[in-house]
Amino acid sequence: MATLILLRHGQSIYNQQNLFTGWTDVDLSQTGEEEALNAGKILKDLSLFPDICFTSWLKRSIHTAQLVLKTLSWEHIDCIKSWKLNERHYGAWQQHDKNKIEKEVGKAHFLAVRRGYDTPPPPLQDSDPRCVENDPKYQHINPHLLPRSESLKDTKKRTIAYYHDSILPKLTADKIVLVSAHGNSLRALVMEIESLSKEEIVSVEIPTGEPMIYRYDEKHRSYHKM
Protein backbone atom coordinates (compact mmCIF):
# COMPACT_ATOMS: atom_id res chain seq x y z
CA MET A 1 0.00 0.00 0.00
CA ALA A 2 1.33 3.45 -0.91
CA THR A 3 2.42 5.82 1.85
CA LEU A 4 2.38 9.60 2.00
CA ILE A 5 4.68 11.27 4.52
CA LEU A 6 3.97 14.94 5.16
CA LEU A 7 6.70 16.79 7.01
CA ARG A 8 6.75 20.44 7.95
CA HIS A 9 10.30 21.76 7.91
CA GLY A 10 12.11 22.10 11.20
CA GLN A 11 12.02 25.37 13.10
CA SER A 12 13.36 28.21 10.96
CA ILE A 13 15.28 31.27 12.08
CA TYR A 14 12.11 33.35 11.61
CA ASN A 15 10.00 30.81 13.53
CA GLN A 16 12.50 31.22 16.36
CA GLN A 17 12.17 35.02 16.20
CA ASN A 18 8.33 34.95 15.95
CA LEU A 19 8.34 36.61 12.52
CA PHE A 20 6.00 35.96 9.60
CA THR A 21 8.10 34.14 7.02
CA GLY A 22 5.99 33.28 3.96
CA TRP A 23 8.19 33.22 0.86
CA THR A 24 11.17 34.78 2.65
CA ASP A 25 13.95 32.25 2.08
CA VAL A 26 15.43 31.79 5.55
CA ASP A 27 17.22 28.70 6.79
CA LEU A 28 16.68 26.34 9.69
CA SER A 29 17.67 27.26 13.22
CA GLN A 30 19.86 24.85 15.16
CA THR A 31 16.69 23.52 16.79
CA GLY A 32 15.20 23.07 13.32
CA GLU A 33 18.17 21.03 12.17
CA GLU A 34 17.80 18.81 15.23
CA GLU A 35 14.07 18.41 14.51
CA ALA A 36 14.83 17.34 10.94
CA LEU A 37 17.39 14.79 12.12
CA ASN A 38 14.90 13.44 14.64
CA ALA A 39 12.25 13.14 11.91
CA GLY A 40 14.70 10.99 9.98
CA LYS A 41 15.18 8.78 13.04
CA ILE A 42 11.41 8.36 13.39
CA LEU A 43 11.10 7.24 9.77
CA LYS A 44 14.08 4.90 10.18
CA ASP A 45 12.50 3.29 13.24
CA LEU A 46 9.32 2.77 11.18
CA SER A 47 11.34 1.36 8.24
CA LEU A 48 9.85 4.02 5.99
CA PHE A 49 12.33 4.70 3.19
CA PRO A 50 10.85 7.04 0.56
CA ASP A 51 10.92 6.21 -3.13
CA ILE A 52 10.72 9.89 -4.03
CA CYS A 53 10.80 13.23 -2.26
CA PHE A 54 9.08 16.55 -3.01
CA THR A 55 10.04 19.94 -1.54
CA SER A 56 9.30 23.58 -2.12
CA TRP A 57 11.84 26.04 -3.50
CA LEU A 58 12.58 27.40 -0.02
CA LYS A 59 15.79 26.28 1.67
CA ARG A 60 14.21 25.43 5.02
CA SER A 61 12.10 22.82 3.24
CA ILE A 62 14.98 21.56 1.09
CA HIS A 63 17.45 21.32 3.96
CA THR A 64 14.93 19.49 6.14
CA ALA A 65 14.52 16.85 3.43
CA GLN A 66 18.29 16.58 2.99
CA LEU A 67 18.82 16.02 6.73
CA VAL A 68 16.06 13.41 6.85
CA LEU A 69 17.50 11.49 3.90
CA LYS A 70 21.02 11.75 5.32
CA THR A 71 19.78 10.24 8.59
CA LEU A 72 18.16 7.43 6.62
CA SER A 73 21.35 6.95 4.51
CA TRP A 74 18.90 7.30 1.64
CA GLU A 75 20.22 10.26 -0.33
CA HIS A 76 20.13 8.58 -3.74
CA ILE A 77 16.43 9.10 -4.41
CA ASP A 78 15.07 11.84 -6.66
CA CYS A 79 14.04 15.04 -4.89
CA ILE A 80 11.68 17.16 -6.98
CA LYS A 81 11.31 20.82 -6.09
CA SER A 82 8.39 23.09 -6.95
CA TRP A 83 7.46 26.64 -5.98
CA LYS A 84 3.86 25.42 -5.84
CA LEU A 85 4.72 23.77 -2.50
CA ASN A 86 6.03 27.07 -1.09
CA GLU A 87 4.61 28.45 2.12
CA ARG A 88 1.59 30.71 1.96
CA HIS A 89 2.64 34.22 0.93
CA TYR A 90 2.09 36.55 3.88
CA GLY A 91 2.32 39.73 1.81
CA ALA A 92 3.17 42.91 3.69
CA TRP A 93 3.25 40.98 6.97
CA GLN A 94 6.35 39.05 5.93
CA GLN A 95 9.42 39.71 8.09
CA HIS A 96 7.29 41.42 10.77
CA ASP A 97 6.74 40.31 14.37
CA LYS A 98 3.48 38.41 14.81
CA ASN A 99 2.67 39.97 18.19
CA LYS A 100 3.13 43.49 16.84
CA ILE A 101 0.92 42.77 13.83
CA GLU A 102 -1.81 41.41 16.13
CA LYS A 103 -1.72 44.57 18.23
CA GLU A 104 -1.92 46.74 15.10
CA VAL A 105 -4.84 44.99 13.38
CA GLY A 106 -6.72 43.51 16.35
CA LYS A 107 -7.10 39.91 17.42
CA ALA A 108 -10.21 39.15 15.34
CA HIS A 109 -8.71 40.26 12.03
CA PHE A 110 -5.34 38.73 12.90
CA LEU A 111 -6.94 35.32 13.50
CA ALA A 112 -9.12 35.65 10.38
CA VAL A 113 -5.97 36.08 8.31
CA ARG A 114 -3.68 33.67 10.13
CA ARG A 115 -6.08 30.79 10.77
CA GLY A 116 -9.01 31.55 8.49
CA TYR A 117 -9.55 30.16 5.02
CA ASP A 118 -10.20 33.00 2.62
CA THR A 119 -8.84 36.22 4.20
CA PRO A 120 -5.42 37.27 2.85
CA PRO A 121 -2.97 39.67 4.52
CA PRO A 122 -2.35 43.04 2.83
CA PRO A 123 -0.43 42.58 -0.44
CA LEU A 124 3.04 43.82 -1.26
CA GLN A 125 3.13 46.94 -3.42
CA ASP A 126 4.87 47.05 -6.82
CA SER A 127 7.88 48.92 -5.46
CA ASP A 128 8.45 46.57 -2.52
CA PRO A 129 11.84 44.81 -2.78
CA ARG A 130 10.26 41.73 -1.16
CA CYS A 131 8.23 41.02 -4.33
CA VAL A 132 9.29 37.60 -5.62
CA GLU A 133 9.65 38.95 -9.15
CA ASN A 134 12.90 40.46 -7.81
CA ASP A 135 14.26 37.02 -6.90
CA PRO A 136 16.27 35.51 -9.79
CA LYS A 137 15.01 31.98 -9.15
CA TYR A 138 11.48 33.03 -10.12
CA GLN A 139 12.46 34.87 -13.30
CA HIS A 140 11.15 32.14 -15.60
CA ILE A 141 7.75 31.94 -13.88
CA ASN A 142 4.87 33.87 -15.38
CA PRO A 143 4.68 36.94 -13.08
CA HIS A 144 0.90 36.75 -13.12
CA LEU A 145 1.19 33.44 -11.25
CA LEU A 146 3.41 34.86 -8.51
CA PRO A 147 1.49 36.10 -5.46
CA ARG A 148 1.78 39.38 -3.56
CA SER A 149 -0.20 37.83 -0.70
CA GLU A 150 -2.33 34.72 -0.24
CA SER A 151 -5.16 33.33 1.82
CA LEU A 152 -5.15 29.63 2.65
CA LYS A 153 -7.71 29.27 -0.15
CA ASP A 154 -5.18 30.74 -2.62
CA THR A 155 -2.41 28.50 -1.31
CA LYS A 156 -4.65 25.45 -1.58
CA LYS A 157 -5.42 26.17 -5.23
CA ARG A 158 -1.77 25.94 -6.36
CA THR A 159 -0.76 23.23 -3.89
CA ILE A 160 -3.63 20.87 -4.70
CA ALA A 161 -3.14 21.34 -8.44
CA TYR A 162 0.48 20.22 -7.97
CA TYR A 163 -0.60 17.34 -5.74
CA HIS A 164 -2.93 15.95 -8.40
CA ASP A 165 -0.44 16.51 -11.23
CA SER A 166 2.76 15.26 -9.59
CA ILE A 167 2.33 13.62 -6.19
CA LEU A 168 -0.84 11.54 -6.53
CA PRO A 169 0.48 9.63 -9.60
CA LYS A 170 3.38 8.37 -7.45
CA LEU A 171 0.94 7.16 -4.81
CA THR A 172 -1.23 5.38 -7.35
CA ALA A 173 2.00 3.64 -8.47
CA ASP A 174 2.31 2.30 -4.90
CA LYS A 175 5.28 4.47 -3.91
CA ILE A 176 6.37 5.84 -0.54
CA VAL A 177 6.33 9.61 -0.98
CA LEU A 178 7.95 12.20 1.29
CA VAL A 179 6.71 15.79 1.03
CA SER A 180 8.85 18.28 2.95
CA ALA A 181 7.01 21.58 2.91
CA HIS A 182 5.42 24.24 5.12
CA GLY A 183 2.70 24.81 7.66
CA ASN A 184 0.13 26.20 5.25
CA SER A 185 0.96 24.27 2.09
CA LEU A 186 0.65 21.14 4.24
CA ARG A 187 -2.58 22.40 5.84
CA ALA A 188 -3.93 22.66 2.29
CA LEU A 189 -2.91 19.06 1.58
CA VAL A 190 -4.40 17.82 4.86
CA MET A 191 -7.61 19.67 4.07
CA GLU A 192 -7.79 17.84 0.74
CA ILE A 193 -6.88 14.32 1.82
CA GLU A 194 -8.91 14.37 5.04
CA SER A 195 -11.86 16.12 3.34
CA LEU A 196 -11.92 18.89 5.97
CA SER A 197 -14.21 21.89 5.69
CA LYS A 198 -12.95 25.48 5.82
CA GLU A 199 -14.31 25.64 9.37
CA GLU A 200 -12.49 22.47 10.43
CA ILE A 201 -9.13 23.50 8.98
CA VAL A 202 -9.02 26.54 11.27
CA SER A 203 -8.05 24.37 14.24
CA VAL A 204 -5.44 22.28 12.39
CA GLU A 205 -1.86 23.04 13.39
CA ILE A 206 1.06 21.32 11.64
CA PRO A 207 3.99 20.95 14.07
CA THR A 208 7.56 21.44 12.86
CA GLY A 209 9.67 18.35 12.33
CA GLU A 210 6.98 15.74 13.11
CA PRO A 211 6.12 13.34 10.25
CA MET A 212 2.43 12.89 9.47
CA ILE A 213 1.97 9.49 7.84
CA TYR A 214 -0.93 8.37 5.68
CA ARG A 215 -1.53 5.04 3.97
CA TYR A 216 -3.16 5.46 0.58
CA ASP A 217 -5.62 2.87 -0.69
CA GLU A 218 -5.70 3.32 -4.48
CA LYS A 219 -8.62 0.93 -4.88
CA HIS A 220 -10.88 3.05 -2.70
CA ARG A 221 -9.06 6.33 -3.40
CA SER A 222 -8.84 7.00 0.32
CA TYR A 223 -6.33 7.61 3.11
CA HIS A 224 -6.02 6.46 6.65
CA LYS A 225 -3.67 8.08 9.10
CA MET A 226 -1.02 6.05 10.89
CORWOQUI-V871766 format. One record per residue. D_LAST is the distance of its C-alpha to the last C-alpha in whole Angstrom. Layout:
d_last
D_LAST
D_LAST
This chain:
d_last
13
12
10
10
10
12
14
17
20
21
23
26
30
30
27
29
32
31
32
31
30
29
30
32
31
31
29
27
28
28
26
24
24
23
20
19
20
18
15
17
17
13
12
15
14
11
13
12
15
16
18
19
19
20
22
24
28
28
28
25
23
24
25
21
20
23
23
19
21
23
21
20
23
22
24
26
23
24
24
25
26
26
28
26
23
25
25
26
30
31
35
38
35
34
35
36
35
33
35
38
37
36
39
41
39
38
35
35
35
33
30
31
31
28
25
27
26
30
32
33
34
38
38
40
44
45
47
44
43
39
39
37
40
42
39
40
36
36
40
39
37
39
40
39
35
35
34
36
34
31
29
25
27
28
26
23
26
26
23
22
25
24
20
22
24
23
19
18
21
19
16
18
20
17
16
14
14
15
16
18
19
20
19
21
20
17
17
19
16
14
17
17
14
13
17
18
21
23
24
20
19
22
20
17
17
15
16
18
16
13
10
8
5
6
7
11
13
16
18
17
16
13
10
7
4
0
